[in-house]
Amino acid sequence: MSATVGEIKTALATALGTITGLRAYDRQPDNLNAPFAFPSLDSIEYHGAMSNGLVTQTYRISVIVGRAAERSAEDRLDAYLSYDQGGVRYAIEADPTLGGYARTSIVESAGSIQTIDGNDTTYLMIEFRVIVYA
């Protein structure tokens, strides 16, 4: 039996929580307190192999790094893009099974650097695309 979307989102948040100083949630939080990250489901492909043998789930990890006007937000963005410890790819791919909830997972890409408004502040954010084979 494949893991549920909720289990995968929690596992992704757990992996992201290993990044020092990054708050990680299994869903978008009500209050913005940067830096923080959360996963969102983009799609599920159910028939990747015969008899439902492979279910592929695609997630978007949104990482809000800090106020867009702060130089430290750009520095955090660079750190989260790194494959070294402290980077999103490193954190997720350190255990590609996500604690046993997936067959494997990969951080496929990062991009869509943009700003988001909240709490009367403009924040800098980036999105990572994660593929989970359940």
Secondary structure, 3 states (H helix, E strand, C coil): CCCCHHHHHHHHHHHHCCCCCCEECCCCCCCCCCCEEEEEEEEEECCCCHHHCCCEEEEEEEEEEEECCCHHHHHHHHHHHCCCCCCHHHHHHCCCCCCCCCCEEEEEEEEEEEEEEECCEEEEEEEEEEEEEC
